[in-house]
Amino acid sequence: MHDRDYEVIRRVWAGKKRAFAELIDRHKEKRMTFAMRMLKNRQDTEETLQDAFLRVCKAMLRNAVAKRLGATRPVTVYQGTKE
């Protein structure tokens, strides 16, 4: 991710709805192609990508907070699947 993405994520967490759409628009095409090959369904792919982007935003926020608190390792993004 680029520095610009971090600024967009700050705006997402400030409640700016357009910021989340901007983040998705910026990265959607490459991720969509990859996910469509795996899921073979556009609606499932879009929902999966939205969930993935939200997880990335949350992880980035946790990492920023952890860094301020002196953590030396990043917080893991992967949380496994829900069953």
PECORPE-V492927 format. One record per backbone hydrogen bond with DSSP energy under -1.0 kcal/mol. NH is the residue of the N-H (numbers start at 1). CO is the residue of the C=O. Records with the same first field share a line. If there is no record, write none. Layout:
NH: CO ; CO
//
This chain:
6: 2
7: 3
8: 4
9: 5
10: 6
11: 7
12: 8
13: 9
15: 12
16: 11
17: 15
21: 17
22: 18
23: 19
24: 20
25: 21
26: 22
27: 23
28: 24
31: 27
32: 28
33: 29
34: 30
35: 31
36: 32
37: 33
38: 34
39: 35
40: 36
45: 41
46: 42
47: 43
48: 44
49: 45
50: 46
51: 47
52: 48
53: 49
54: 50
55: 51
56: 52
57: 53
58: 54
59: 55
60: 56
61: 57
62: 58
63: 59
64: 60
65: 61
66: 62
67: 63
68: 64
69: 65
70: 67
71: 66
//
